[in-house]
Amino acid sequence: MSSGEREEKQWKCGKAISVVNLQRVGTMVKDVREPCLSQSPIKVVITVSKMLKPEKWESTFDSNGKVSGFRKALKLIVLGGVDPSIRPEVWEFLLGCYALGTTSESRTQLRTARSVG
């Protein structure tokens, strides 16, 4: 190959029929990466005073154990995080394991069924 010609490398993955031009992929990655690196670093500040504490979490439930003030709790979670003592229960809601309208009794039954199965 002469010095003026570039060798184009091709890559095949498993039984894939398509061929990827590594030079083109490298250019796309470079285009995405450079602007991101030129920006100033983002500082994340978590204020403990705005953290979702157990008392606030418990106050988001009504007498049947249904969530009634989730937006306020979510705001505290975003601004200050979640107290470690209630993280497992809070994350079950954040991940959608339970609907906001479920009662505490139905959540207990679901937890029991998951741990047995």
Backbone hydrogen bonds in HBPLUS format (Angstrom, degrees):
<---DONOR---> <-ACCEPTOR-->    atom                        ^
c    i                          cat <-CA-CA->   ^        H-A-AA   ^      H-
h    n   atom  resd res      DA  || num        DHA   H-A  angle D-A-AA Bond
n    s   type  num  typ     dist DA aas  dist angle  dist       angle   num
A0005-GLU N   A0002-SER O   3.24 MM   3  5.60 153.6  2.31 108.6 115.9     1
A0016-ALA N   A0013-CYS O   2.84 MM   3  5.49 159.7  1.88 142.6 147.8     2
A0025-VAL N   A0021-ASN O   3.09 MM   4  6.42 159.1  2.14 152.0 158.4     3
A0026-GLY N   A0022-LEU O   2.83 MM   4  5.93 161.4  1.86 148.8 154.0     4
A0027-THR N   A0023-GLN O   3.10 MM   4  6.31 147.6  2.21 141.1 149.2     5
A0028-MET N   A0024-ARG O   3.04 MM   4  6.35 154.6  2.10 147.0 153.6     6
A0029-VAL N   A0025-VAL O   2.96 MM   4  6.22 162.4  1.99 156.5 160.8     7
A0030-LYS N   A0026-GLY O   2.99 MM   4  6.09 154.5  2.05 140.6 148.1     8
A0031-ASP N   A0027-THR O   2.89 MM   4  6.12 154.5  1.96 147.1 153.8     9
A0032-VAL N   A0028-MET O   3.03 MM   4  6.28 148.1  2.13 146.0 154.1    10
A0033-ARG N   A0029-VAL O   2.86 MM   4  5.95 163.3  1.89 152.5 157.5    11
A0034-GLU N   A0030-LYS O   3.12 MM   4  6.05 176.8  2.12 153.6 154.2    12
A0037-LEU N   A0033-ARG O   3.14 MM   4  6.38 148.3  2.24 155.3 164.7    13
A0038-SER N   A0034-GLU O   3.21 MM   4  6.40 139.9  2.38 147.5 157.8    14
A0050-LYS N   A0047-THR O   3.11 MM   3  5.61 147.0  2.23 109.4 118.1    15
A0051-MET N   A0048-VAL O   3.09 MM   3  5.04 163.3  2.12 105.3 110.0    16
A0052-LEU N   A0081-GLY O   3.01 MM  29  6.28 175.7  2.01 148.4 147.7    17
A0083-ASP N   A0052-LEU O   2.97 MM  31  5.90 159.9  2.01 160.4 157.4    18
A0057-TRP N   A0053-LYS O   2.97 MM   4  6.21 160.5  2.00 158.2 164.6    19
A0058-GLU N   A0054-PRO O   2.91 MM   4  6.08 164.8  1.94 152.4 155.7    20
A0059-SER N   A0055-GLU O   3.09 MM   4  6.26 141.2  2.24 137.6 148.1    21
A0060-THR N   A0057-TRP O   3.10 MM   3  5.41 157.7  2.15 107.6 114.6    22
A0061-PHE N   A0058-GLU O   3.35 MM   3  5.85 168.5  2.36 113.5 116.3    23
A0068-SER N   A0060-THR O   2.62 MM   8  5.51 170.9  1.63 171.5 172.1    24
A0069-GLY N   A0060-THR O   3.39 MM   9  4.71 152.2  2.47 124.5 126.7    25
A0062-ASP N   A0066-LYS O   2.83 MM   4  5.47 153.6  1.90 150.6 157.8    26
A0065-GLY N   A0062-ASP O   3.02 MM   3  5.25 157.7  2.07 109.9 116.9    27
A0104-SER N   A0064-ASN O   3.40 MM  40  6.80 160.4  2.44 136.2 140.7    28
A0067-VAL N   A0100-LEU O   3.22 MM  33  5.39 149.5  2.31 165.0 167.9    29
A0073-ALA N   A0069-GLY O   3.36 MM   4  6.66 162.1  2.40 147.5 152.6    30
A0074-LEU N   A0070-PHE O   2.74 MM   4  5.93 158.6  1.79 154.2 160.6    31
A0075-LYS N   A0071-ARG O   2.95 MM   4  6.17 151.1  2.04 144.2 151.4    32
A0076-LEU N   A0072-LYS O   3.12 MM   4  6.44 158.5  2.17 147.9 152.8    33
A0077-ILE N   A0073-ALA O   2.92 MM   4  6.21 152.1  1.99 147.8 156.4    34
A0078-VAL N   A0074-LEU O   2.94 MM   4  6.19 160.9  1.98 151.8 155.7    35
A0079-LEU N   A0075-LYS O   2.95 MM   4  6.14 162.2  1.98 151.1 156.2    36
A0080-GLY N   A0076-LEU O   2.77 MM   4  5.67 159.3  1.81 149.4 154.8    37
A0081-GLY N   A0077-ILE O   2.85 MM   4  4.32 143.5  1.99 117.1 124.2    38
A0086-ILE N   A0083-ASP O   3.08 MM   3  5.86 158.0  2.13 125.5 130.9    39
A0090-VAL N   A0086-ILE O   3.04 MM   4  6.19 167.9  2.05 162.8 166.8    40
A0091-TRP N   A0087-ARG O   2.84 MM   4  5.88 169.6  1.85 162.6 165.0    41
A0092-GLU N   A0088-PRO O   3.19 MM   4  6.37 141.3  2.34 138.6 147.9    42
A0093-PHE N   A0090-VAL O   3.03 MM   3  5.40 130.2  2.29 105.5 117.8    43
A0094-LEU N   A0090-VAL O   2.98 MM   4  6.34 161.8  2.01 150.4 156.3    44
A0095-LEU N   A0091-TRP O   2.85 MM   4  5.85 154.7  1.91 149.3 153.9    45
A0097-CYS N   A0092-GLU O   2.83 MM   5  5.14 141.3  1.98 163.8 172.0    46
A0096-GLY N   A0093-PHE O   3.06 MM   3  5.11 154.0  2.13 102.5 110.7    47
A0102-THR N   A0099-ALA O   3.19 MM   3  5.62 170.0  2.20 118.2 119.3    48
A0107-ARG N   A0103-THR O   3.08 MM   4  6.37 155.0  2.14 149.8 156.9    49
A0108-THR N   A0104-SER O   2.98 MM   4  6.18 152.8  2.05 144.8 152.0    50
A0109-GLN N   A0105-GLU O   3.04 MM   4  6.33 156.6  2.09 147.1 153.3    51
A0110-LEU N   A0106-SER O   2.97 MM   4  6.21 154.9  2.03 143.5 150.4    52
A0111-ARG N   A0107-ARG O   2.88 MM   4  6.12 160.8  1.92 150.6 155.6    53
A0112-THR N   A0108-THR O   2.97 MM   4  6.14 162.4  2.00 149.7 154.5    54
A0113-ALA N   A0109-GLN O   2.93 MM   4  6.13 160.0  1.97 148.5 154.0    55
A0114-ARG N   A0110-LEU O   2.93 MM   4  6.17 153.3  2.00 148.5 155.7    56
A0115-SER N   A0111-ARG O   2.95 MM   4  6.20 156.1  2.01 150.1 156.6    57
A0116-VAL N   A0112-THR O   3.06 MM   4  6.21 146.0  2.18 147.1 155.5    58
A0117-GLY N   A0113-ALA O   3.09 MM   4  6.10 157.9  2.14 142.4 148.3    59
